[in-house]
Amino acid sequence: MKELVSILDGNTFLVSDRRGDIEPSYDFPTGLFSFDTRFLSTWMLTLDGERLHALSVDDNESYRTKFFLAPGEPTHYLDAKASVIRSRAIVGSFEEELTVLNHTGAEVEFTVRMDIGADFADLFEIKHARPKQGRATVSVAENELRLTYRREAFHRETLVKSTAPAQVDADGMTFRIRIARNSRWTTRLHVSSVVYGARGEDIRATLPYGGSRSADVIRAEQQELIDRAPKLGCDCEPLAGAYRRSLNDLAALRYESIALGVRLIAAGLPWFMTLFGRDSIITSLQVLPFLPELVPPTILMLAGLQGHRVDDFRDEEPGKILHELRYGETAGFEEQPHSPYYGSADSTPLFIILVDEYERWTGDAALVRRLEPQVRAALEWIDTYGDLLGTGYLWYQTRNPDSGLQNQCWKDSWDAISYADGEMPGFPRATCELQGYAYDAKIRAARLARTFWNDPEYADRLEREAADLKRRFDRDFWIADRGYYALALDADGRQVDALTSNIGHLLWSGIVDESRAGKVVEHLLGPRLFSGWGVRTLAENEGRYNPIGYHVGTVWPFDNSIIAWGLWRYGFRDEAGLICDTMLAASRYFGGQLPEAFAGYARDLTDYPVEYPTACSPQAWSTGTPLLLLRVMLGLEPQGEHLIIDPAVPPGMGRVELLDIPGRWGMVDALGRSRDPEDQPSGG
């Protein structure tokens, strides 16, 4: 795969090659996208009929980039008579400024050509190429090209305008120009992507952040969010760099939902630029101590779209929290069930966990009281629809065998759940971390019921159910002769015995018996699971192990942040610090921007983490990973009206301090000292 360059503002993004060109692709989502539709599939520049090559790319800002180019193919000796600069930005719409520089001592004529095309592909059509069902049209006007797609009420449009005179045809724009010696020529191309609503207007135009905004406005919006975060002081540059990059990426990933007009965090570029139940919840948990104001929109959106009926096509059930919400053509015409889709078994207990954790950090009792019906409905789903076999465990099996997800845990690729020998169990399946989430959800909900809902009887019942679940789980999932918990139970109650990173999530949930914790930790940090760069999703020597398999041997940063949190919870401070240290060391090789996943090769084999070829970046829960790692290192934990600080800073990290932590304690620093919000940060 070519090296790609991306820019984004919310869920509008553009992916090109390093020349700035976009060529039609059904292998990877290159192009200009907004709300799951590709508005540009061709955007290719030539000078006098020649393709250009990249001299340098300036891509230090998330929403804009600049390409420095020369014509022809690069050779040992470059003596170009001209060069080209492409400056582009996503500012609600897409804008590109083209500058051609004449480096000769005489006036020169050039032909500048921009090939332009829009296939209006749905993101799912890029994954699974299929013919379009609607009708595409092209119209030409003075210095303007309009590309339109209609399928019944589904109406999308791309409008390209040039500030310089152009010869416009159905396939692009041609500029025949004369440039004086040592001079330049410039035009600005403005590309509008229009998502038409029922009344013939762009449905995003009425949203506060939905229209075109200047680069200065976008920069100010992002900086305002970054300025609200606590100030980090440390001696470790990888930590400082990862923290800065995480805040920048969180600011860039915010997008405005059409459904409710609230600002959410998209799950990841390029495939997941939308709301996800699991991903959005875990990202919210990661960022809570740092930017708690980002969390309520996600909680309220998930609560508002909570399942209320049985719908086999969408895997919807009463009380269930959604998996994924899409806005594209295939969802609109029910060719995919994502409008929204409910095919995850973990988003529902994780929703309960998030509601409780949010209150612990913020003291927002009003939201907890407001969401009592939704939390109760989620708990009811765990005990009814979630318990497919009536065994007291949380199971999954899609209701939609045609287009539903087979695996509905976080490792949701088709081959992610297997026995140690590589064979795969039938359905339904009860993965171990689902039981941990359900346990934690009941413990937390009991606190909410007792403290905020004035229902101590319900609280007592939930605590009894959680205690019973913990006892049965230890009995049925523990593999005594191997010293770890099974990945899952199959439909016959047999242990799916592969050794995986899922056992680290069990530590985070608290379902692990104290007597077992040491063994679990030994496996997590043993050579089969721990690569030296992090914990692999699947252990070496397991039947399906593949260091570059999506869920069967790669290292996922978010997964490791949850594992580190679990290690800290059970008192394994040094081990938690080791995970933090290796993750941050890996981040250096990705410019501080941890990707969705990277290869599981051993550290002594590669000396650096090997990229996974199609990993999303930025991805929300990878972006949130350095924040959760920082929380673990400083040992930050809310407890009533107090902030507990119990550090797990790894050796060699040096000074680490966090100033102006927001929350119910006023403003405090990482040593627990109250601070006046007006004070300037200082060392401590």
C-alpha positions in Angstrom: 0.0 0.0 0.0 1.3 3.5 -0.9 2.1 5.9 1.9 -1.0 7.9 2.4 -1.7 11.4 3.7 -4.9 12.3 5.5 -6.6 15.5 6.8 -9.8 15.8 8.7 -12.3 18.0 10.5 -14.8 15.9 12.4 -16.0 13.1 10.1 -15.2 15.0 6.9 -11.8 13.7 5.8 -9.6 13.3 2.7 -7.0 10.6 2.1 -4.5 11.0 -0.8 -1.1 9.7 -1.8 2.0 11.8 -1.1 1.6 13.8 -4.3 -1.8 14.9 -3.1 -3.5 12.8 -5.8 -6.6 10.7 -5.4 -7.1 7.8 -7.8 -10.2 5.6 -7.9 -9.9 2.8 -5.3 -12.0 0.0 -3.9 -9.1 -1.4 -1.9 -8.7 1.4 0.6 -10.8 4.5 1.2 -8.9 7.1 -0.6 -10.9 10.2 -1.5 -12.9 13.0 0.1 -15.5 11.6 2.5 -18.3 13.0 4.7 -21.0 11.1 6.5 -20.0 7.8 5.0 -20.1 8.9 1.3 -17.1 9.5 -1.0 -17.5 12.9 -2.7 -14.3 12.8 -4.6 -12.8 9.5 -6.0 -10.5 11.2 -8.5 -8.4 14.3 -7.9 -5.3 14.0 -10.0 -3.0 16.8 -11.0 -0.7 17.0 -14.1 1.6 19.7 -15.4 2.0 19.6 -19.2 0.6 16.0 -19.2 3.2 14.8 -16.6 2.4 13.4 -13.1 4.3 15.1 -10.3 6.4 13.6 -7.5 6.7 14.7 -3.9 9.7 16.7 -2.7 8.3 17.3 0.8 5.0 17.0 2.6 4.1 19.4 5.5 1.3 17.6 7.4 1.8 18.8 11.0 -1.8 19.9 11.4 -4.8 17.6 11.4 -7.0 19.7 9.1 -4.6 21.0 6.5 -1.4 20.0 4.7 1.0 21.3 2.0 2.7 19.3 -0.8 5.8 20.5 -2.5 6.1 18.8 -5.9 8.1 18.7 -9.1 7.2 17.3 -12.5 8.4 14.0 -13.9 10.0 11.1 -12.2 12.8 11.8 -9.6 16.3 11.1 -10.9 19.8 11.4 -9.4 20.0 14.9 -10.7 17.0 17.2 -10.3 16.9 20.4 -12.3 13.2 21.1 -12.6 12.2 24.2 -14.6 9.0 24.4 -12.5 7.6 23.3 -9.2 4.1 23.1 -7.8 2.7 23.7 -4.3 -0.6 22.2 -3.3 -2.0 23.8 0.0 -5.2 22.1 1.1 -7.5 22.1 4.1 -10.7 20.6 5.4 -12.7 23.6 6.6 -16.2 22.2 6.6 -15.8 22.0 2.8 -12.5 21.1 1.0 -10.2 23.8 -0.4 -7.0 23.5 -2.3 -4.7 26.2 -3.5 -2.6 25.4 -6.5 0.6 27.4 -7.1 2.9 26.8 -10.1 6.3 28.4 -10.0 8.4 29.1 -13.1 12.1 28.8 -12.2 13.4 29.8 -15.6 14.6 33.1 -16.9 11.9 33.3 -19.6 8.1 33.4 -19.8 6.7 29.9 -20.1 3.4 28.4 -21.1 2.0 25.5 -19.0 -1.1 23.3 -19.2 -2.4 22.5 -15.7 -4.9 19.7 -15.6 -7.0 18.5 -12.6 -8.9 15.3 -13.3 -12.0 15.2 -11.1 -14.5 12.5 -10.4 -16.9 11.4 -7.8 -18.3 7.8 -7.5 -20.4 8.6 -4.4 -19.4 5.2 -3.0 -20.7 4.3 0.4 -17.9 3.4 2.8 -19.3 -0.2 2.9 -19.2 -0.3 -0.9 -15.5 0.3 -0.7 -15.1 -2.7 1.5 -17.4 -4.8 -0.7 -17.5 -3.4 -4.2 -20.9 -3.4 -5.7 -22.6 -1.6 -8.6 -24.4 1.7 -7.8 -28.2 1.6 -7.8 -28.8 5.3 -8.4 -28.1 7.8 -11.2 -25.0 10.0 -11.5 -25.0 13.2 -13.6 -22.5 15.8 -14.5 -23.1 19.5 -15.4 -20.6 22.1 -16.5 -20.7 25.9 -16.0 -18.2 28.7 -16.1 -15.3 27.6 -13.9 -17.6 25.2 -12.2 -18.1 21.4 -12.2 -21.2 19.8 -10.6 -21.3 16.1 -9.9 -24.7 14.8 -8.7 -26.0 11.4 -7.5 -29.6 10.5 -6.8 -31.3 7.4 -5.7 -34.9 8.1 -4.7 -34.7 10.5 -1.8 -30.9 9.9 -1.3 -29.3 13.0 -2.9 -25.6 13.9 -2.8 -23.6 16.4 -4.7 -20.0 17.6 -5.3 -19.5 21.1 -6.5 -16.0 22.2 -7.6 -15.3 25.9 -8.3 -12.1 27.6 -9.5 -11.1 31.2 -8.9 -9.0 31.2 -12.1 -10.5 30.8 -15.6 -10.7 27.1 -16.6 -11.8 25.0 -19.4 -14.3 22.7 -17.7 -15.4 19.3 -19.0 -17.1 16.3 -17.5 -13.9 14.8 -16.3 -12.1 17.9 -14.8 -10.6 21.3 -15.3 -7.8 22.5 -17.6 -5.9 25.7 -17.1 -3.7 27.1 -19.9 -1.5 29.6 -18.3 1.5 31.8 -19.0 4.0 32.6 -16.2 6.6 35.3 -16.4 10.2 34.4 -15.6 10.8 33.6 -12.0 7.1 34.2 -11.2 4.1 32.2 -10.1 0.4 31.4 -10.9 -2.2 30.5 -8.4 -5.8 29.3 -8.3 -8.0 28.2 -5.5 -10.3 25.2 -5.9 -13.3 25.1 -3.6 -15.1 21.7 -3.2 -18.5 21.6 -1.5 -19.9 18.2 -0.5 -23.7 18.5 -0.1 -25.8 16.1 1.9 -29.3 17.0 0.8 -32.3 16.7 3.2 -36.0 16.3 2.5 -36.4 20.1 1.9 -33.6 20.3 -0.6 -31.0 21.9 1.8 -27.7 20.6 3.1 -28.8 19.1 6.4 -25.5 20.0 8.0 -25.9 23.7 7.3 -28.2 24.3 10.3 -25.8 22.6 12.7 -23.5 25.0 14.7 -20.3 23.3 13.3 -21.8 22.0 10.1 -21.0 24.7 7.6 -17.8 26.0 6.2 -15.4 27.5 8.8 -12.1 29.3 8.3 -8.8 27.6 9.3 -8.5 30.2 12.0 -11.8 29.2 13.5 -10.9 25.5 13.4 -7.5 26.1 15.0 -9.2 28.2 17.7 -11.8 25.5 18.4 -9.1 22.8 18.7 -6.8 25.0 20.9 -9.7 25.8 23.2 -10.2 22.1 23.9 -6.5 21.5 24.4 -6.3 24.5 26.8 -9.0 23.0 29.0 -7.0 19.8 29.6 -4.6 19.5 32.6 -1.1 20.6 32.0 1.5 17.9 32.0 5.0 18.4 33.3 7.5 15.5 32.8 11.0 14.6 31.9 10.0 11.9 29.4 9.6 13.2 25.9 7.7 10.2 24.6 5.1 10.8 27.3 4.9 14.5 26.6 4.7 14.0 22.9 2.0 11.3 23.1 0.0 13.5 25.5 0.2 16.5 23.1 -0.7 14.4 20.1 -3.6 12.7 21.9 -5.2 16.1 22.7 -4.7 17.3 19.2 -6.3 14.2 17.7 -9.2 14.2 20.1 -9.9 17.8 19.1 -9.8 16.8 15.4 -12.0 13.7 15.8 -14.9 15.6 17.1 -17.8 15.7 14.7 -21.4 16.9 14.8 -24.1 14.2 14.8 -26.9 14.8 12.3 -29.3 12.9 14.6 -29.2 15.2 17.6 -26.8 18.0 16.7 -24.4 17.1 19.5 -20.6 16.9 19.2 -19.3 13.4 19.4 -15.9 11.8 18.9 -15.6 9.7 15.7 -14.1 6.2 16.3 -11.3 6.3 13.8 -10.0 7.3 10.3 -10.7 6.1 7.7 -13.2 3.2 8.4 -14.9 4.3 11.6 -15.7 8.0 11.3 -18.9 7.7 13.3 -20.4 6.8 16.7 -19.5 3.3 18.0 -21.0 2.0 21.2 -17.9 0.1 22.5 -15.2 2.4 21.1 -17.0 5.6 22.1 -17.5 4.3 25.7 -14.0 3.2 26.1 -12.6 6.4 24.7 -14.8 8.3 27.2 -13.4 6.2 30.1 -9.9 7.0 28.9 -10.4 10.8 28.7 -12.7 11.3 31.7 -10.1 12.6 34.2 -8.8 15.0 31.6 -11.7 16.3 29.6 -14.9 15.2 31.4 -17.1 17.6 29.4 -16.5 15.5 26.3 -18.4 12.5 27.8 -22.1 13.6 28.4 -22.9 13.9 24.7 -21.8 10.3 24.1 -23.7 9.0 27.1 -26.9 10.9 26.1 -26.6 9.8 22.4 -26.3 6.2 23.4 -29.1 6.4 25.9 -31.3 8.1 23.3 -30.7 5.4 20.8 -31.1 2.5 23.3 -32.9 -0.5 21.8 -36.6 -0.7 22.4 -37.8 -3.5 20.2 -36.8 -6.9 18.8 -35.4 -6.3 15.3 -33.6 -9.2 13.8 -32.1 -7.2 10.9 -30.4 -4.7 13.3 -29.7 -7.1 16.1 -31.8 -4.8 18.2 -33.3 -5.8 21.6 -35.0 -3.8 24.4 -32.4 -2.2 26.6 -29.4 -2.9 24.3 -26.9 -0.2 23.5 -26.0 0.3 19.9 -22.8 -0.9 18.2 -22.5 1.4 15.2 -24.5 4.3 13.6 -24.0 5.0 9.8 -25.4 7.7 7.5 -24.6 6.3 4.1 -26.6 4.9 1.2 -26.4 1.2 2.1 -27.7 1.9 5.6 -30.4 4.2 4.3 -31.7 1.5 1.9 -31.3 -1.3 4.5 -28.6 -3.1 2.5 -26.6 -2.9 5.7 -28.2 -2.9 9.2 -26.3 0.1 10.5 -29.1 2.6 11.0 -28.2 2.0 13.8 -26.9 -1.5 14.3 -26.9 -3.2 17.7 -24.5 -6.1 17.1 -22.3 -5.9 20.2 -22.7 -7.7 23.5 -20.3 -5.5 25.4 -21.6 -2.0 24.7 -24.5 -2.5 27.1 -22.6 -3.3 30.3 -19.9 -0.8 29.3 -22.6 1.9 29.1 -23.5 1.2 32.7 -19.8 1.3 33.7 -19.4 4.7 32.0 -22.4 6.3 33.7 -21.0 5.3 37.1 -17.4 6.3 36.3 -18.6 9.7 35.0 -20.4 10.4 38.2 -17.4 9.4 40.3 -15.2 11.9 38.5 -17.7 14.8 38.1 -20.3 14.4 40.9 -23.0 14.9 38.3 -25.8 13.3 40.2 -28.5 14.9 38.0 -27.4 12.9 35.0 -27.4 9.7 36.9 -30.9 10.3 38.1 -32.0 11.2 34.6 -30.6 8.0 33.2 -32.1 5.6 35.8 -34.6 4.1 33.3 -31.9 3.5 30.7 -29.5 1.9 33.2 -32.2 -0.3 34.5 -33.2 -1.3 31.0 -29.5 -2.1 30.2 -29.3 -4.3 33.4 -32.5 -6.1 32.4 -31.0 -6.8 28.9 -28.0 -8.4 30.5 -30.2 -10.8 32.5 -32.7 -11.6 29.7 -31.7 -11.2 26.0 -28.0 -11.2 26.8 -28.3 -14.5 28.6 -29.2 -16.5 25.5 -28.9 -20.0 27.2 -30.2 -19.0 30.6 -27.0 -20.0 32.4 -26.4 -16.6 34.0 -23.7 -15.6 31.5 -23.6 -13.0 28.8 -23.7 -14.7 25.3 -23.9 -13.5 21.8 -25.2 -14.8 18.5 -26.4 -12.6 15.7 -30.1 -12.5 14.8 -29.0 -11.6 11.2 -26.9 -14.3 9.6 -26.8 -12.5 6.3 -25.2 -9.1 7.3 -24.8 -9.2 11.1 -21.5 -9.5 12.9 -20.5 -13.1 13.9 -18.3 -12.0 16.8 -20.0 -9.4 18.9 -17.1 -8.8 21.4 -14.3 -6.3 20.9 -12.4 -8.8 18.9 -15.1 -8.9 16.2 -13.3 -10.3 13.2 -14.5 -13.7 12.0 -11.5 -15.7 13.3 -10.8 -13.9 16.6 -12.4 -16.5 18.9 -10.8 -20.0 18.8 -9.6 -22.9 20.8 -5.9 -23.3 21.4 -5.6 -25.6 18.4 -7.1 -23.0 16.1 -10.5 -24.5 15.7 -13.4 -22.2 16.2 -16.5 -22.8 18.4 -20.0 -22.6 17.3 -22.6 -20.1 18.5 -23.6 -18.7 20.9 -20.4 -17.8 22.5 -19.7 -16.3 26.0 -16.3 -14.6 26.0 -14.6 -14.1 29.3 -14.4 -10.3 29.3 -18.1 -10.0 28.7 -18.6 -11.7 32.1 -16.2 -9.3 33.7 -18.0 -6.3 32.2 -21.4 -7.6 33.4 -19.9 -8.2 36.9 -18.5 -4.6 37.1 -21.8 -3.2 35.7 -23.8 -4.8 38.5 -21.4 -3.7 41.2 -21.5 -0.1 39.9 -25.2 0.0 39.3 -25.7 -1.2 42.9 -23.9 2.0 44.0 -26.1 4.1 41.8 -29.3 2.5 43.1 -28.3 2.9 46.7 -26.9 6.4 46.4 -29.0 8.1 43.8 -32.2 6.1 43.1 -33.2 5.4 46.7 -33.6 1.7 46.0 -31.4 -0.3 48.5 -33.3 -3.5 47.8 -32.4 -3.3 44.1 -28.8 -2.5 45.1 -28.6 -5.6 47.4 -30.0 -7.8 44.7 -27.4 -6.6 42.1 -24.6 -7.2 44.6 -25.8 -10.7 45.3 -26.0 -11.4 41.5 -22.5 -10.0 41.0 -21.1 -12.2 43.8 -22.8 -15.3 42.4 -21.5 -14.4 38.9 -17.9 -14.1 40.2 -18.1 -17.4 42.0 -19.5 -19.3 39.0 -17.1 -17.5 36.6 -14.1 -18.7 38.6 -15.5 -22.3 38.6 -16.3 -22.5 34.9 -13.7 -20.3 33.1 -10.5 -21.1 35.1 -8.2 -23.6 33.4 -6.5 -25.2 36.4 -3.7 -27.0 34.6 -2.7 -23.9 32.6 -3.2 -21.2 35.2 -5.4 -18.8 33.2 -9.0 -18.1 32.4 -10.5 -19.5 29.2 -11.2 -17.1 26.3 -14.8 -18.2 26.2 -17.4 -20.9 26.8 -18.9 -22.6 23.8 -22.6 -23.5 23.5 -22.0 -26.8 25.3 -20.3 -25.1 28.3 -16.8 -26.2 27.2 -13.8 -23.9 27.7 -12.5 -22.2 24.6 -8.9 -22.5 25.8 -6.8 -20.1 23.8 -4.5 -17.8 25.8 -5.4 -14.2 24.9 -5.2 -10.6 26.1 -8.8 -10.8 27.2 -7.7 -12.0 30.6 -6.3 -8.5 31.2 -9.8 -7.0 30.9 -10.8 -9.3 33.7 -8.4 -7.6 36.1 -9.9 -4.3 35.1 -13.4 -5.5 35.8 -12.5 -7.0 39.2 -14.0 -10.4 38.6 -10.7 -12.2 39.1 -10.3 -14.0 42.4 -7.4 -12.5 44.3 -5.8 -15.9 44.5 -5.7 -16.2 40.7 -4.4 -12.7 40.0 -0.7 -13.5 40.2 -1.0 -16.3 37.6 -3.0 -14.1 35.3 -0.3 -11.4 35.5 2.5 -14.0 34.8 0.8 -14.9 31.6 0.1 -11.3 30.5 3.8 -10.4 30.9 5.2 -13.8 29.9 7.0 -14.2 26.5 4.0 -15.8 24.7 1.7 -12.8 25.2 4.1 -9.9 25.9 6.1 -8.9 22.8 8.3 -6.3 24.5 6.2 -3.6 22.9 2.9 -4.6 24.5 0.6 -7.5 25.2 -0.5 -9.4 22.1 -4.1 -10.2 21.4 -3.3 -13.9 21.0 -0.3 -15.8 22.5 2.5 -17.2 20.4 2.1 -20.9 19.6 -1.7 -20.8 19.7 -3.3 -22.4 16.6 -4.3 -19.1 14.9 -1.4 -16.9 16.1 -0.3 -14.5 13.5 1.8 -11.4 14.4 0.1 -9.4 11.7 -3.4 -11.0 12.1 -6.0 -8.4 13.0 -7.1 -9.9 16.4 -4.9 -13.0 16.5 -1.4 -11.7 17.4 -1.2 -8.0 16.9 -0.8 -5.5 19.7 -3.6 -3.0 20.3 -2.7 0.1 22.3 -6.2 0.5 23.8 -6.2 -3.1 24.9 -2.9 -2.5 26.7 -4.3 0.6 28.4 -7.2 -1.4 29.9 -4.7 -4.2 30.9 -2.5 -1.6 32.6 -5.5 -0.2 34.5 -6.4 -3.8 35.6 -2.8 -4.5 36.8 -2.9 -1.3 38.8 -6.3 -2.2 40.3 -4.9 -5.5 41.6 -1.8 -3.8 43.1 0.7 -4.8 40.4 2.3 -1.4 40.1 5.6 -2.4 38.5 3.8 -4.5 35.9 1.4 -1.7 35.2 4.3 0.7 34.8 6.0 -1.7 32.4 3.0 -1.7 30.1 2.9 2.1 30.2 6.6 2.3 29.5 6.6 0.0 26.5 3.5 1.6 25.0 5.0 5.1 25.2 8.3 3.8 23.8 6.3 2.4 20.8 4.6 5.7 20.4 7.9 7.4 19.4 7.9 5.4 16.2 4.5 6.6 15.2 5.1 10.3 15.8 3.4 10.1 19.2 0.2 8.9 17.4 -0.5 5.4 18.5 -2.3 3.5 15.7 -5.2 1.1 16.0 -2.9 -1.8 16.1 0.7 -2.8 15.3 2.4 -6.2 14.6 3.1 -8.6 17.5 6.7 -9.3 16.5 9.0 -9.7 19.5 11.0 -6.6 20.4 14.3 -8.3 20.1 13.4 -9.3 16.5 12.4 -5.9 15.1 14.0 -3.2 17.3 10.9 -1.1 16.5 7.1 -1.7 16.3 6.1 -2.9 12.8 3.1 -1.1 11.3 -0.1 -3.0 10.7 -0.9 -2.2 7.0 -4.5 -1.0 7.3 -4.6 0.3 10.9 -6.8 3.3 11.5 -4.9 6.4 12.6 -6.0 8.5 14.4 -8.3 6.1 16.1 -10.2 7.3 19.1 -9.4 4.7 21.7 -5.8 4.6 20.6 -5.7 8.4 20.9 -7.1 8.0 24.4 -4.5 5.4 25.4 -1.8 7.8 26.5 -4.3 9.6 28.7 -5.3 6.3 30.5 -1.7 5.3 30.8 -0.9 8.6 32.4 -3.8 8.0 34.8 -2.4 4.6 35.7 1.2 6.0 36.2 -0.1 8.7 38.5 -2.5 6.3 40.2 -5.5 8.6 39.9 -8.7 7.2 41.2 -11.9 9.0 42.4 -13.2 7.9 45.7 -16.1 9.9 47.1 -15.1 13.5 47.6 -11.4 12.6 47.4 -8.9 11.9 44.6 -6.7 8.9 45.4 -3.1 9.0 44.1 -1.1 5.8 44.1 1.6 6.0 41.4 2.9 3.3 39.1 5.5 5.4 37.4 8.1 3.1 35.7 11.8 3.4 36.6 13.6 5.9 34.4 10.5 7.9 33.6 11.7 10.7 35.8 9.4 13.6 36.9 5.7 13.2 36.0 3.2 15.8 37.2 -0.3 16.7 36.1 -1.6 20.1 37.1 -5.2 21.4 37.2 -7.1 18.1 37.1 -10.8 19.0 36.8 -13.5 17.3 38.7 -15.6 17.3 41.8 -12.6 18.3 44.0 -12.2 21.7 42.4 -8.9 21.9 40.7 -6.1 19.7 42.0 -2.7 18.6 40.9 -1.4 15.0 40.7 -0.2 15.2 44.3 -3.8 15.8 45.5 -3.3 19.5 46.4 -6.2 21.9 45.9 -5.5 24.6 43.3 -7.1 27.9 42.5 -8.2 27.6 38.8 -6.8 31.1 38.3 -3.3 30.1 39.5 -0.6 29.6 36.9 0.8 26.0 36.7 4.0 25.5 38.6 6.3 22.6 39.4 5.6 20.3 42.3 
